[in-house]
Amino acid sequence: MTRVVPGPGGVVVTATAVNSSVTINWGDGSLPTICPGALLPFTPYNDLIDASPLTPPSGLPSPTCGHHIEKTSITQPGGVNNVSASSAWIVNWTAVWPGGGAGGVVPVPLTSNYQQRIGELQVLVTPN
């Protein structure tokens, strides 16, 4: 994402933000998952193909950054999985004005947390 902002006196500021990765802590005792950022392709889950017993599996890992829940959250504190996702953004910026300029790189980490209650797990058997 790039944003160019003309300022007063002929100053032009440009900022480009790139997400380099997302790390997800699932809150179920498993290891965190490090997901590729915008620099690598992402394979979303295709419910119509990958979850249907009527169609053959696509053969793609789905989703690219998925996680299999293997137990309920009843044994976790408060009966919930405390899930967090942290994204690592890198912002490159420049400011140019008549007779000069400046620029730099700013890391911008963002984190979001939520509680997920897993009360029942279903088993789905599909033909290979």
MOPAC internal coordinates of N, CA, C and O (Angstrom, degrees):
PM7 1SCF
backbone

  N    0.0000 0     0.00 0     0.00 0    0    0    0
  C    1.4307 1     0.00 0     0.00 0    1    0    0
  C    1.5234 1   107.01 1     0.00 0    2    1    0
  O    1.2310 1   120.46 1   -52.36 1    3    2    1
  N    1.3200 1   116.73 1   127.64 1    3    2    1
  C    1.4605 1   122.01 1   179.40 1    5    3    2
  C    1.5124 1   109.57 1  -121.48 1    6    5    3
  O    1.2310 1   121.05 1   -41.28 1    7    6    5
  N    1.3031 1   115.60 1   138.72 1    7    6    5
  C    1.4616 1   120.78 1   178.65 1    9    7    6
  C    1.5189 1   108.09 1  -131.05 1   10    9    7
  O    1.2310 1   120.06 1   -52.71 1   11   10    9
  N    1.3466 1   117.49 1   127.29 1   11   10    9
  C    1.4618 1   122.95 1   177.52 1   13   11   10
  C    1.5168 1   107.72 1  -114.87 1   14   13   11
  O    1.2310 1   120.86 1   -53.69 1   15   14   13
  N    1.3273 1   115.96 1   126.31 1   15   14   13
  C    1.4646 1   120.90 1  -176.97 1   17   15   14
  C    1.5198 1   109.29 1  -126.94 1   18   17   15
  O    1.2310 1   120.08 1   -66.61 1   19   18   17
  N    1.3471 1   117.45 1   113.39 1   19   18   17
  C    1.4661 1   118.63 1   173.72 1   21   19   18
  C    1.5267 1   109.33 1   -74.86 1   22   21   19
  O    1.2310 1   120.64 1   -45.20 1   23   22   21
  N    1.3070 1   116.38 1   134.80 1   23   22   21
  C    1.4530 1   120.41 1  -177.95 1   25   23   22
  C    1.5181 1   111.53 1  -112.78 1   26   25   23
  O    1.2310 1   120.57 1     3.78 1   27   26   25
  N    1.3256 1   116.51 1  -176.22 1   27   26   25
  C    1.4691 1   120.51 1   179.80 1   29   27   26
  C    1.5251 1   110.92 1   -69.05 1   30   29   27
  O    1.2310 1   120.58 1   -32.25 1   31   30   29
  N    1.3101 1   116.50 1   147.75 1   31   30   29
  C    1.4613 1   122.18 1   176.42 1   33   31   30
  C    1.5129 1   114.29 1    70.46 1   34   33   31
  O    1.2310 1   119.72 1  -158.39 1   35   34   33
  N    1.3212 1   118.14 1    21.61 1   35   34   33
  C    1.4503 1   121.12 1   177.66 1   37   35   34
  C    1.5187 1   114.98 1    82.85 1   38   37   35
  O    1.2310 1   119.52 1  -164.51 1   39   38   37
  N    1.3266 1   118.53 1    15.49 1   39   38   37
  C    1.4611 1   121.85 1   177.15 1   41   39   38
  C    1.5264 1   108.34 1   -81.35 1   42   41   39
  O    1.2310 1   120.56 1   -49.18 1   43   42   41
  N    1.3461 1   116.54 1   130.82 1   43   42   41
  C    1.4584 1   121.45 1   176.80 1   45   43   42
  C    1.5274 1   107.95 1  -120.17 1   46   45   43
  O    1.2310 1   121.04 1   -57.33 1   47   46   45
  N    1.3288 1   115.62 1   122.67 1   47   46   45
  C    1.4596 1   121.41 1  -179.81 1   49   47   46
  C    1.5271 1   108.50 1  -109.74 1   50   49   47
  O    1.2310 1   120.66 1   -50.27 1   51   50   49
  N    1.3222 1   116.35 1   129.73 1   51   50   49
  C    1.4576 1   122.41 1   177.81 1   53   51   50
  C    1.5284 1   108.24 1  -122.46 1   54   53   51
  O    1.2310 1   120.47 1   -47.20 1   55   54   53
  N    1.3227 1   116.70 1   132.80 1   55   54   53
  C    1.4617 1   121.11 1   176.79 1   57   55   54
  C    1.5231 1   108.80 1  -133.20 1   58   57   55
  O    1.2310 1   120.79 1   -47.64 1   59   58   57
  N    1.3305 1   116.10 1   132.36 1   59   58   57
  C    1.4544 1   122.14 1   177.82 1   61   59   58
  C    1.5245 1   107.98 1  -123.28 1   62   61   59
  O    1.2310 1   120.78 1   -56.45 1   63   62   61
  N    1.3407 1   116.12 1   123.55 1   63   62   61
  C    1.4652 1   121.34 1  -179.77 1   65   63   62
  C    1.5220 1   109.55 1  -109.64 1   66   65   63
  O    1.2310 1   120.79 1   -46.51 1   67   66   65
  N    1.3386 1   116.10 1   133.49 1   67   66   65
  C    1.4606 1   122.28 1   178.40 1   69   67   66
  C    1.5227 1   107.90 1  -129.94 1   70   69   67
  O    1.2310 1   120.82 1   -49.49 1   71   70   69
  N    1.3195 1   116.03 1   130.51 1   71   70   69
  C    1.4579 1   120.55 1   176.13 1   73   71   70
  C    1.5207 1   108.12 1   -84.64 1   74   73   71
  O    1.2310 1   120.06 1   -61.36 1   75   74   73
  N    1.3294 1   117.49 1   118.64 1   75   74   73
  C    1.4569 1   120.73 1  -177.69 1   77   75   74
  C    1.5215 1   113.03 1   -91.01 1   78   77   75
  O    1.2310 1   119.61 1   154.00 1   79   78   77
  N    1.3226 1   118.35 1   -26.00 1   79   78   77
  C    1.4632 1   120.32 1   177.27 1   81   79   78
  C    1.5243 1   110.71 1  -171.61 1   82   81   79
  O    1.2310 1   122.00 1   -16.32 1   83   82   81
  N    1.3250 1   113.78 1   163.68 1   83   82   81
  C    1.4631 1   121.93 1   172.26 1   85   83   82
  C    1.5203 1   106.51 1  -131.22 1   86   85   83
  O    1.2310 1   120.42 1   -50.74 1   87   86   85
  N    1.3241 1   116.81 1   129.26 1   87   86   85
  C    1.4620 1   121.68 1   177.22 1   89   87   86
  C    1.5184 1   107.92 1  -110.91 1   90   89   87
  O    1.2310 1   121.15 1   -53.81 1   91   90   89
  N    1.3382 1   115.41 1   126.19 1   91   90   89
  C    1.4661 1   120.33 1  -178.17 1   93   91   90
  C    1.5161 1   108.99 1  -114.29 1   94   93   91
  O    1.2310 1   120.97 1   -55.29 1   95   94   93
  N    1.3267 1   115.75 1   124.71 1   95   94   93
  C    1.4567 1   122.32 1   171.23 1   97   95   94
  C    1.5235 1   105.59 1  -101.28 1   98   97   95
  O    1.2310 1   120.58 1   -65.34 1   99   98   97
  N    1.3287 1   116.50 1   114.66 1   99   98   97
  C    1.4656 1   121.82 1  -171.13 1  101   99   98
  C    1.5166 1   113.66 1   -77.75 1  102  101   99
  O    1.2310 1   119.54 1   166.19 1  103  102  101
  N    1.3358 1   118.49 1   -13.81 1  103  102  101
  C    1.4588 1   120.92 1   176.49 1  105  103  102
  C    1.5142 1   114.31 1    74.99 1  106  105  103
  O    1.2310 1   120.11 1  -167.74 1  107  106  105
  N    1.3423 1   117.39 1    12.26 1  107  106  105
  C    1.4640 1   120.21 1  -178.89 1  109  107  106
  C    1.5196 1   112.05 1  -112.20 1  110  109  107
  O    1.2310 1   120.05 1  -166.58 1  111  110  109
  N    1.3377 1   117.51 1    13.42 1  111  110  109
  C    1.4510 1   121.13 1  -179.69 1  113  111  110
  C    1.5190 1   113.72 1    91.08 1  114  113  111
  O    1.2310 1   119.85 1   173.02 1  115  114  113
  N    1.3261 1   117.90 1    -6.98 1  115  114  113
  C    1.4660 1   120.73 1   178.40 1  117  115  114
  C    1.5291 1   109.90 1   -81.07 1  118  117  115
  O    1.2310 1   121.09 1   -13.24 1  119  118  117
  N    1.3338 1   115.52 1   166.76 1  119  118  117
  C    1.4600 1   120.11 1   177.39 1  121  119  118
  C    1.5297 1   110.01 1   -68.55 1  122  121  119
  O    1.2310 1   119.72 1   -31.99 1  123  122  121
  N    1.3237 1   118.15 1   148.01 1  123  122  121
  C    1.4609 1   120.02 1   176.08 1  125  123  122
  C    1.5286 1   111.00 1   -61.93 1  126  125  123
  O    1.2310 1   120.97 1   -25.95 1  127  126  125
  N    1.3224 1   115.75 1   154.05 1  127  126  125
  C    1.4552 1   122.56 1   177.34 1  129  127  126
  C    1.5157 1   107.97 1  -105.40 1  130  129  127
  O    1.2310 1   120.83 1   -50.73 1  131  130  129
  N    1.3434 1   116.01 1   129.27 1  131  130  129
  C    1.4621 1   120.55 1   175.55 1  133  131  130
  C    1.5239 1   107.19 1  -101.86 1  134  133  131
  O    1.2310 1   120.73 1   -63.84 1  135  134  133
  N    1.3151 1   116.21 1   116.16 1  135  134  133
  C    1.4608 1   122.57 1  -176.68 1  137  135  134
  C    1.5250 1   109.21 1  -100.00 1  138  137  135
  O    1.2310 1   120.38 1   -36.41 1  139  138  137
  N    1.3350 1   116.88 1   143.59 1  139  138  137
  C    1.4622 1   118.76 1   178.12 1  141  139  138
  C    1.5258 1   110.53 1   -65.29 1  142  141  139
  O    1.2310 1   121.19 1   -29.71 1  143  142  141
  N    1.3122 1   115.34 1   150.29 1  143  142  141
  C    1.4597 1   119.94 1   177.42 1  145  143  142
  C    1.5132 1   111.06 1   -88.10 1  146  145  143
  O    1.2310 1   120.65 1    26.33 1  147  146  145
  N    1.2977 1   116.37 1  -153.67 1  147  146  145
  C    1.4613 1   122.52 1  -176.00 1  149  147  146
  C    1.5250 1   112.27 1   -68.62 1  150  149  147
  O    1.2310 1   120.00 1   167.93 1  151  150  149
  N    1.3254 1   117.61 1   -12.07 1  151  150  149
  C    1.4550 1   120.02 1  -176.96 1  153  151  150
  C    1.5319 1   112.45 1   -79.74 1  154  153  151
  O    1.2310 1   119.64 1   163.74 1  155  154  153
  N    1.3419 1   118.29 1   -16.26 1  155  154  153
  C    1.4518 1   122.08 1  -178.56 1  157  155  154
  C    1.5248 1   109.81 1  -121.18 1  158  157  155
  O    1.2310 1   119.84 1   -26.69 1  159  158  157
  N    1.3394 1   117.91 1   153.31 1  159  158  157
  C    1.4709 1   119.44 1   179.50 1  161  159  158
  C    1.5234 1   111.89 1   -68.18 1  162  161  159
  O    1.2310 1   121.02 1   -28.39 1  163  162  161
  N    1.3135 1   115.66 1   151.61 1  163  162  161
  C    1.4656 1   122.49 1  -179.51 1  165  163  162
  C    1.5193 1   108.54 1  -121.76 1  166  165  163
  O    1.2310 1   120.02 1   -47.15 1  167  166  165
  N    1.3157 1   117.56 1   132.85 1  167  166  165
  C    1.4609 1   121.84 1   179.43 1  169  167  166
  C    1.5202 1   109.06 1  -105.00 1  170  169  167
  O    1.2310 1   119.19 1   -72.24 1  171  170  169
  N    1.3150 1   119.16 1   107.76 1  171  170  169
  C    1.4676 1   120.26 1   178.47 1  173  171  170
  C    1.5232 1   110.80 1   -75.28 1  174  173  171
  O    1.2310 1   121.01 1   -19.39 1  175  174  173
  N    1.3162 1   115.67 1   160.61 1  175  174  173
  C    1.4629 1   121.35 1   176.28 1  177  175  174
  C    1.5179 1   108.46 1   -72.46 1  178  177  175
  O    1.2310 1   120.38 1   -48.12 1  179  178  177
  N    1.3091 1   116.87 1   131.88 1  179  178  177
  C    1.4567 1   121.22 1   177.99 1  181  179  178
  C    1.5150 1   107.69 1  -108.41 1  182  181  179
  O    1.2310 1   120.36 1   -83.90 1  183  182  181
  N    1.3175 1   116.93 1    96.10 1  183  182  181
  C    1.4597 1   122.47 1  -174.28 1  185  183  182
  C    1.5220 1   112.15 1   -60.51 1  186  185  183
  O    1.2310 1   119.81 1   144.46 1  187  186  185
  N    1.3304 1   117.97 1   -35.54 1  187  186  185
  C    1.4567 1   120.87 1  -177.39 1  189  187  186
  C    1.5256 1   112.30 1   -68.06 1  190  189  187
  O    1.2310 1   120.39 1   148.28 1  191  190  189
  N    1.3335 1   116.85 1   -31.72 1  191  190  189
  C    1.4634 1   120.24 1  -178.47 1  193  191  190
  C    1.5268 1   111.17 1   -96.88 1  194  193  191
  O    1.2310 1   120.37 1   127.22 1  195  194  193
  N    1.3188 1   116.90 1   -52.78 1  195  194  193
  C    1.4571 1   120.80 1  -169.19 1  197  195  194
  C    1.5236 1   114.69 1   -78.97 1  198  197  195
  O    1.2310 1   118.86 1   158.68 1  199  198  197
  N    1.3025 1   119.78 1   -21.32 1  199  198  197
  C    1.4608 1   120.61 1  -177.92 1  201  199  198
  C    1.5221 1   113.12 1  -104.47 1  202  201  199
  O    1.2310 1   120.01 1   173.00 1  203  202  201
  N    1.3017 1   117.58 1    -7.00 1  203  202  201
  C    1.4564 1   119.86 1  -176.13 1  205  203  202
  C    1.5219 1   111.25 1   -89.66 1  206  205  203
  O    1.2310 1   119.91 1   -50.49 1  207  206  205
  N    1.3499 1   117.77 1   129.51 1  207  206  205
  C    1.4631 1   119.67 1   176.37 1  209  207  206
  C    1.5315 1   111.57 1   -73.30 1  210  209  207
  O    1.2310 1   119.77 1   172.50 1  211  210  209
  N    1.3341 1   118.04 1    -7.50 1  211  210  209
  C    1.4549 1   121.68 1  -178.13 1  213  211  210
  C    1.5199 1   113.61 1   -89.62 1  214  213  211
  O    1.2310 1   120.21 1   167.55 1  215  214  213
  N    1.3316 1   117.20 1   -12.45 1  215  214  213
  C    1.4679 1   120.69 1  -179.58 1  217  215  214
  C    1.5239 1   109.54 1  -121.89 1  218  217  215
  O    1.2310 1   120.10 1   -30.68 1  219  218  217
  N    1.3112 1   117.42 1   149.32 1  219  218  217
  C    1.4679 1   119.02 1   177.89 1  221  219  218
  C    1.5230 1   109.96 1   -69.26 1  222  221  219
  O    1.2310 1   120.18 1   -30.32 1  223  222  221
  N    1.3427 1   117.26 1   149.68 1  223  222  221
  C    1.4625 1   119.13 1   177.80 1  225  223  222
  C    1.5240 1   110.70 1   -60.18 1  226  225  223
  O    1.2310 1   120.84 1   -31.13 1  227  226  225
  N    1.3180 1   116.01 1   148.87 1  227  226  225
  C    1.4634 1   120.64 1  -179.00 1  229  227  226
  C    1.5225 1   111.59 1   -71.51 1  230  229  227
  O    1.2310 1   120.33 1   159.12 1  231  230  229
  N    1.3302 1   116.97 1   -20.88 1  231  230  229
  C    1.4594 1   120.27 1  -177.82 1  233  231  230
  C    1.5122 1   113.01 1    85.14 1  234  233  231
  O    1.2310 1   120.03 1   176.92 1  235  234  233
  N    1.3239 1   117.55 1    -3.08 1  235  234  233
  C    1.4552 1   121.45 1   179.66 1  237  235  234
  C    1.5170 1   110.02 1   -92.89 1  238  237  235
  O    1.2310 1   120.07 1   -37.82 1  239  238  237
  N    1.3294 1   117.47 1   142.18 1  239  238  237
  C    1.4622 1   117.57 1   172.23 1  241  239  238
  C    1.5179 1   107.61 1   -63.53 1  242  241  239
  O    1.2310 1   120.47 1   -46.77 1  243  242  241
  N    1.2987 1   116.71 1   133.23 1  243  242  241
  C    1.4463 1   118.04 1  -169.97 1  245  243  242
  C    1.5130 1   110.85 1  -145.05 1  246  245  243
  O    1.2310 1   119.00 1   -59.26 1  247  246  245
  N    1.2761 1   119.51 1   120.74 1  247  246  245
  C    1.4649 1   124.72 1    -9.28 1  249  247  246
  C    1.5268 1   110.50 1   -78.05 1  250  249  247
  O    1.2310 1   120.92 1    -9.32 1  251  250  249
  N    1.3315 1   115.85 1   170.68 1  251  250  249
  C    1.4602 1   121.10 1  -179.37 1  253  251  250
  C    1.5266 1   110.64 1   -56.50 1  254  253  251
  O    1.2310 1   120.73 1   144.19 1  255  254  253
  N    1.2873 1   116.22 1   -35.81 1  255  254  253
  C    1.4591 1   120.79 1  -174.31 1  257  255  254
  C    1.5253 1   110.54 1  -118.30 1  258  257  255
  O    1.2310 1   120.57 1  -133.16 1  259  258  257
  N    1.3189 1   116.51 1    46.84 1  259  258  257
  C    1.4531 1   120.53 1  -176.01 1  261  259  258
  C    1.5094 1   113.81 1   -89.51 1  262  261  259
  O    1.2310 1   121.45 1    -1.63 1  263  262  261
  N    1.3177 1   114.83 1   178.37 1  263  262  261
  C    1.4566 1   122.05 1  -179.40 1  265  263  262
  C    1.5212 1   108.12 1  -152.53 1  266  265  263
  O    1.2310 1   120.48 1   -43.17 1  267  266  265
  N    1.2991 1   116.68 1   136.83 1  267  266  265
  C    1.4625 1   121.22 1   177.28 1  269  267  266
  C    1.5260 1   108.71 1   -96.78 1  270  269  267
  O    1.2310 1   120.53 1   -60.53 1  271  270  269
  N    1.3223 1   116.60 1   119.47 1  271  270  269
  C    1.4575 1   121.74 1   175.86 1  273  271  270
  C    1.5272 1   106.83 1   -79.75 1  274  273  271
  O    1.2310 1   119.95 1   -55.97 1  275  274  273
  N    1.3250 1   117.70 1   124.03 1  275  274  273
  C    1.4577 1   121.05 1  -175.48 1  277  275  274
  C    1.5168 1   113.95 1  -111.53 1  278  277  275
  O    1.2310 1   119.84 1   175.97 1  279  278  277
  N    1.3316 1   117.92 1    -4.03 1  279  278  277
  C    1.4575 1   120.17 1   178.41 1  281  279  278
  C    1.5211 1   109.68 1  -153.40 1  282  281  279
  O    1.2310 1   121.12 1   -20.79 1  283  282  281
  N    1.3175 1   115.46 1   159.21 1  283  282  281
  C    1.4599 1   119.87 1   178.85 1  285  283  282
  C    1.5272 1   108.98 1   -71.34 1  286  285  283
  O    1.2310 1   120.91 1   -10.52 1  287  286  285
  N    1.3129 1   115.86 1   169.48 1  287  286  285
  C    1.4616 1   120.83 1   179.94 1  289  287  286
  C    1.5241 1   112.22 1   -91.83 1  290  289  287
  O    1.2310 1   119.79 1  -172.82 1  291  290  289
  N    1.3193 1   118.01 1     7.18 1  291  290  289
  C    1.4694 1   121.01 1  -173.98 1  293  291  290
  C    1.5286 1   112.82 1   -61.40 1  294  293  291
  O    1.2310 1   119.60 1   151.23 1  295  294  293
  N    1.3370 1   118.37 1   -28.77 1  295  294  293
  C    1.4662 1   120.62 1  -179.36 1  297  295  294
  C    1.5245 1   112.82 1   -87.17 1  298  297  295
  O    1.2310 1   119.93 1   173.17 1  299  298  297
  N    1.3242 1   117.73 1    -6.83 1  299  298  297
  C    1.4629 1   121.28 1   179.50 1  301  299  298
  C    1.5305 1   109.68 1   -81.37 1  302  301  299
  O    1.2310 1   119.61 1   -24.70 1  303  302  301
  N    1.3303 1   118.36 1   155.30 1  303  302  301
  C    1.4708 1   120.36 1   177.51 1  305  303  302
  C    1.5287 1   111.48 1   -54.97 1  306  305  303
  O    1.2310 1   120.57 1   -51.88 1  307  306  305
  N    1.3101 1   116.52 1   128.12 1  307  306  305
  C    1.4610 1   121.57 1  -179.23 1  309  307  306
  C    1.5174 1   113.21 1    75.33 1  310  309  307
  O    1.2310 1   119.90 1  -176.76 1  311  310  309
  N    1.3390 1   117.80 1     3.24 1  311  310  309
  C    1.4572 1   121.34 1   179.55 1  313  311  310
  C    1.5267 1   113.88 1    72.15 1  314  313  311
  O    1.2310 1   120.56 1  -160.33 1  315  314  313
  N    1.3417 1   116.53 1    19.67 1  315  314  313
  C    1.4640 1   120.06 1  -178.98 1  317  315  314
  C    1.5245 1   109.87 1  -133.12 1  318  317  315
  O    1.2310 1   120.85 1   -25.05 1  319  318  317
  N    1.3219 1   115.98 1   154.95 1  319  318  317
  C    1.4585 1   122.01 1   169.68 1  321  319  318
  C    1.5260 1   107.30 1   -88.77 1  322  321  319
  O    1.2310 1   120.28 1   -57.11 1  323  322  321
  N    1.3241 1   117.07 1   122.89 1  323  322  321
  C    1.4630 1   121.35 1   176.68 1  325  323  322
  C    1.5196 1   107.94 1   -87.07 1  326  325  323
  O    1.2310 1   120.87 1   -80.90 1  327  326  325
  N    1.3182 1   115.94 1    99.10 1  327  326  325
  C    1.4621 1   122.88 1  -174.89 1  329  327  326
  C    1.5237 1   109.20 1   -94.63 1  330  329  327
  O    1.2310 1   121.07 1   -41.56 1  331  330  329
  N    1.3398 1   115.57 1   138.44 1  331  330  329
  C    1.4644 1   119.48 1   174.76 1  333  331  330
  C    1.5182 1   109.31 1  -135.53 1  334  333  331
  O    1.2310 1   121.12 1   -34.51 1  335  334  333
  N    1.3095 1   115.47 1   145.49 1  335  334  333
  C    1.4644 1   122.47 1   176.11 1  337  335  334
  C    1.5235 1   107.70 1  -127.36 1  338  337  335
  O    1.2310 1   120.94 1   -54.05 1  339  338  337
  N    1.3290 1   115.80 1   125.95 1  339  338  337
  C    1.4662 1   121.54 1   179.25 1  341  339  338
  C    1.5207 1   108.49 1  -118.74 1  342  341  339
  O    1.2310 1   120.55 1   -56.92 1  343  342  341
  N    1.3217 1   116.55 1   123.08 1  343  342  341
  C    1.4620 1   120.58 1   177.95 1  345  343  342
  C    1.5250 1   109.15 1  -105.81 1  346  345  343
  O    1.2310 1   121.40 1   -37.93 1  347  346  345
  N    1.3278 1   114.93 1   142.07 1  347  346  345
  C    1.4611 1   121.45 1  -179.31 1  349  347  346
  C    1.5280 1   108.46 1  -108.06 1  350  349  347
  O    1.2310 1   120.63 1   -73.25 1  351  350  349
  N    1.3173 1   116.40 1   106.75 1  351  350  349
  C    1.4540 1   122.20 1   178.34 1  353  351  350
  C    1.5257 1   109.05 1  -102.06 1  354  353  351
  O    1.2310 1   121.02 1   -37.59 1  355  354  353
  N    1.3218 1   115.65 1   142.41 1  355  354  353
  C    1.4615 1   122.72 1   174.05 1  357  355  354
  C    1.5285 1   106.82 1  -118.28 1  358  357  355
  O    1.2310 1   120.63 1   -57.09 1  359  358  357
  N    1.3271 1   116.40 1   122.91 1  359  358  357
  C    1.4686 1   121.29 1  -179.60 1  361  359  358
  C    1.5262 1   108.65 1  -110.84 1  362  361  359
  O    1.2310 1   120.70 1   -61.84 1  363  362  361
  N    1.3282 1   116.27 1   118.16 1  363  362  361
  C    1.4713 1   122.71 1   172.98 1  365  363  362
  C    1.5266 1   107.02 1   -97.72 1  366  365  363
  O    1.2310 1   120.45 1   -51.18 1  367  366  365
  N    1.3115 1   116.75 1   128.82 1  367  366  365
  C    1.4594 1   119.22 1  -178.13 1  369  367  366
  C    1.5280 1   110.94 1  -132.48 1  370  369  367
  O    1.2310 1   121.62 1   -27.48 1  371  370  369
  N    1.3165 1   114.51 1   152.52 1  371  370  369
  C    1.4640 1   121.65 1   173.00 1  373  371  370
  C    1.5182 1   108.64 1  -139.42 1  374  373  371
  O    1.2310 1   121.03 1   -30.85 1  375  374  373
  N    1.2947 1   115.63 1   149.15 1  375  374  373
  C    1.4610 1   122.63 1   172.52 1  377  375  374
  C    1.5254 1   106.44 1  -131.72 1  378  377  375
  O    1.2310 1   120.90 1   -54.99 1  379  378  377
  N    1.3145 1   115.89 1   125.01 1  379  378  377
  C    1.4700 1   120.97 1  -178.19 1  381  379  378
  C    1.5209 1   108.36 1  -123.55 1  382  381  379
  O    1.2310 1   120.96 1   -45.34 1  383  382  381
  N    1.3195 1   115.76 1   134.66 1  383  382  381
  C    1.4564 1   121.81 1   177.22 1  385  383  382
  C    1.5202 1   108.20 1  -139.56 1  386  385  383
  O    1.2310 1   120.08 1   -15.15 1  387  386  385
  N    1.3127 1   117.44 1   164.85 1  387  386  385
  C    1.4652 1   119.24 1   179.73 1  389  387  386
  C    1.5297 1   110.47 1   -56.70 1  390  389  387
  O    1.2310 1   121.39 1   -61.29 1  391  390  389
  N    1.3175 1   114.94 1   118.71 1  391  390  389
  C    1.4617 1   119.67 1   178.36 1  393  391  390
  C    1.5198 1   115.06 1    90.72 1  394  393  391
  O    1.2310 1   118.95 1  -176.73 1  395  394  393
  N    1.3140 1   119.62 1     3.27 1  395  394  393
  C    1.4698 1   117.86 1  -179.64 1  397  395  394
  C    1.5164 1   113.66 1  -176.83 1  398  397  395
  O    1.2310 1   122.16 1     6.76 1  399  398  397
  N    1.3037 1   113.47 1  -173.24 1  399  398  397
  C    1.4498 1   119.38 1   179.27 1  401  399  398
  C    1.5168 1   111.32 1  -179.90 1  402  401  399
  O    1.2310 1   120.81 1   -10.57 1  403  402  401
  N    1.2944 1   116.06 1   169.43 1  403  402  401
  C    1.4656 1   122.29 1   179.09 1  405  403  402
  C    1.5203 1   107.63 1  -154.56 1  406  405  403
  O    1.2310 1   121.28 1   -13.15 1  407  406  405
  N    1.3145 1   115.15 1   166.85 1  407  406  405
  C    1.4548 1   119.56 1   178.51 1  409  407  406
  C    1.5063 1   110.77 1  -172.55 1  410  409  407
  O    1.2310 1   121.64 1    -4.54 1  411  410  409
  N    1.3198 1   114.47 1   175.46 1  411  410  409
  C    1.4527 1   117.73 1   179.40 1  413  411  410
  C    1.5191 1   111.23 1   177.86 1  414  413  411
  O    1.2310 1   121.76 1     5.15 1  415  414  413
  N    1.3166 1   114.23 1  -174.85 1  415  414  413
  C    1.4547 1   122.78 1   179.16 1  417  415  414
  C    1.5212 1   107.48 1  -126.25 1  418  417  415
  O    1.2310 1   121.18 1   -47.98 1  419  418  417
  N    1.3314 1   115.36 1   132.02 1  419  418  417
  C    1.4571 1   120.73 1  -179.71 1  421  419  418
  C    1.5280 1   108.93 1  -125.95 1  422  421  419
  O    1.2310 1   119.72 1   -60.21 1  423  422  421
  N    1.3575 1   118.14 1   119.79 1  423  422  421
  C    1.4552 1   118.97 1   173.30 1  425  423  422
  C    1.5320 1   109.51 1   -77.65 1  426  425  423
  O    1.2310 1   120.62 1   -43.76 1  427  426  425
  N    1.3304 1   116.43 1   136.24 1  427  426  425
  C    1.4633 1   120.88 1  -179.52 1  429  427  426
  C    1.5311 1   108.70 1  -128.31 1  430  429  427
  O    1.2310 1   120.18 1   -84.48 1  431  430  429
  N    1.3432 1   117.26 1    95.52 1  431  430  429
  C    1.4560 1   119.21 1   177.11 1  433  431  430
  C    1.5306 1   110.39 1   -83.70 1  434  433  431
  O    1.2310 1   120.90 1   -42.28 1  435  434  433
  N    1.3253 1   115.88 1   137.72 1  435  434  433
  C    1.4627 1   121.52 1   177.66 1  437  435  434
  C    1.5233 1   108.44 1  -127.72 1  438  437  435
  O    1.2310 1   120.21 1   -42.83 1  439  438  437
  N    1.3304 1   117.21 1   137.17 1  439  438  437
  C    1.4619 1   121.26 1  -179.60 1  441  439  438
  C    1.5182 1   109.93 1  -131.64 1  442  441  439
  O    1.2310 1   121.46 1   -39.66 1  443  442  441
  N    1.3273 1   114.82 1   140.34 1  443  442  441
  C    1.4559 1   121.92 1   176.00 1  445  443  442
  C    1.5255 1   108.33 1  -129.07 1  446  445  443
  O    1.2310 1   120.28 1   -39.19 1  447  446  445
  N    1.3226 1   117.06 1   140.81 1  447  446  445
  C    1.4609 1   122.69 1  -179.12 1  449  447  446
  C    1.5259 1   110.27 1  -125.23 1  450  449  447
  O    1.2310 1   120.72 1   -33.87 1  451  450  449
  N    1.3254 1   116.24 1   146.13 1  451  450  449
  C    1.4570 1   120.01 1   170.66 1  453  451  450
  C    1.5227 1   109.42 1  -155.29 1  454  453  451
  O    1.2310 1   121.22 1   -17.34 1  455  454  453
  N    1.3142 1   115.26 1   162.66 1  455  454  453
  C    1.4565 1   121.38 1  -179.89 1  457  455  454
  C    1.5169 1   109.30 1  -107.21 1  458  457  455
  O    1.2310 1   120.98 1   -51.32 1  459  458  457
  N    1.3419 1   115.73 1   128.68 1  459  458  457
  C    1.4678 1   121.15 1  -178.23 1  461  459  458
  C    1.5210 1   108.99 1  -119.01 1  462  461  459
  O    1.2310 1   120.88 1   -60.05 1  463  462  461
  N    1.3243 1   115.91 1   119.95 1  463  462  461
  C    1.4567 1   121.25 1   176.78 1  465  463  462
  C    1.5302 1   108.29 1   -91.95 1  466  465  463
  O    1.2310 1   120.60 1   -54.78 1  467  466  465
  N    1.3244 1   116.45 1   125.22 1  467  466  465
  C    1.4573 1   122.65 1   176.20 1  469  467  466
  C    1.5231 1   106.21 1  -113.52 1  470  469  467
  O    1.2310 1   120.17 1   -75.53 1  471  470  469
  N    1.3208 1   117.29 1   104.47 1  471  470  469
  C    1.4611 1   121.03 1  -174.33 1  473  471  470
  C    1.5106 1   113.82 1   -99.34 1  474  473  471
  O    1.2310 1   119.87 1   156.26 1  475  474  473
  N    1.3113 1   117.85 1   -23.74 1  475  474  473
  C    1.4548 1   120.54 1  -177.31 1  477  475  474
  C    1.5212 1   108.47 1  -151.38 1  478  477  475
  O    1.2310 1   121.15 1   -39.83 1  479  478  477
  N    1.3132 1   115.41 1   140.17 1  479  478  477
  C    1.4552 1   120.34 1   176.87 1  481  479  478
  C    1.5099 1   108.56 1  -115.90 1  482  481  479
  O    1.2310 1   120.56 1   -45.47 1  483  482  481
  N    1.3127 1   116.54 1   134.53 1  483  482  481
  C    1.4529 1   121.89 1   177.78 1  485  483  482
  C    1.5219 1   108.88 1  -103.48 1  486  485  483
  O    1.2310 1   120.69 1   -30.16 1  487  486  485
  N    1.2969 1   116.29 1   149.84 1  487  486  485
  C    1.4504 1   121.60 1   176.40 1  489  487  486
  C    1.5228 1   107.70 1  -108.70 1  490  489  487
  O    1.2310 1   120.64 1   -49.54 1  491  490  489
  N    1.3157 1   116.39 1   130.46 1  491  490  489
  C    1.4468 1   121.72 1   179.10 1  493  491  490
  C    1.5204 1   107.37 1  -121.70 1  494  493  491
  O    1.2310 1   120.17 1   -59.48 1  495  494  493
  N    1.3225 1   117.29 1   120.52 1  495  494  493
  C    1.4508 1   121.29 1   178.50 1  497  495  494
  C    1.5169 1   107.44 1  -105.79 1  498  497  495
  O    1.2310 1   121.25 1   -55.01 1  499  498  497
  N    1.3330 1   115.22 1   124.99 1  499  498  497
  C    1.4710 1   120.16 1   179.06 1  501  499  498
  C    1.5191 1   109.13 1  -121.10 1  502  501  499
  O    1.2310 1   120.05 1   -29.43 1  503  502  501
  N    1.3201 1   117.50 1   150.57 1  503  502  501
  C    1.4624 1   119.29 1   177.74 1  505  503  502
  C    1.5160 1   110.39 1   -68.82 1  506  505  503
  O    1.2310 1   120.80 1   -32.63 1  507  506  505
  N    1.3166 1   116.07 1   147.37 1  507  506  505
  C    1.4763 1   120.53 1   179.43 1  509  507  506
  C    1.4993 1   110.63 1   -86.45 1  510  509  507
  O    1.2310 1   120.10 1   180.00 1  511  510  509

